[in-house]
Amino acid sequence: MRSEEEVREQYEFLKEELESEDMNHEGVRQMFSYYRRALGWVLEEEHM
């Protein structure tokens, strides 16, 4: 089970990356994969 701190760290990482001026199509695709992973952690914990 992920801790709230781990989920918050992932969220902050995503937020910083998405605000980066370097975001291109590949970067956006990669960010969505991270986002899906973070959401999966949260949903997994809610069902436990």
N, C-alpha and C positions, 0 to 999 in steps of 0.2 A: 504494500500500500504506500502511496506517495504522501509525503507530508505537505502541509499547506505551504511551507517555506519552499519546497521544491517546485510546486506549481507556480508560486509567485515569481520565483527566479526565472522559470521558463517564460512566463508572461512578459516580464521585464525585458528579457532577451529578444523576444519576438517584437515587442514594441520598438526597441532601439533599432533593430534590423530593418523593420518596415519603414521607419522614418529616415533611413539612410538614403542619401542621394545616389548611391551605387546600385539601387534596386533595378534589375533588368528582368527580362522574362524568366531566365534560369533562376535568378535569385528569388523571384516571387514564387515560382514553383517549389523551390526548396523550402521557403518559409511556410507554405501551406502544408508541406509534409511535417514540419515541426509542429505546426498548429494542430493538425489532426492527432499527432502523437500526444500532445498535451491534453487535448480534449478527451482522448481515450483514457488517459490516466485518471482524469476527474470522473468520467462516467464509470470507470471500473470501480472506483472507491465508493461511489454512490450506491452501487448494486451489491456491495459486500455487507 
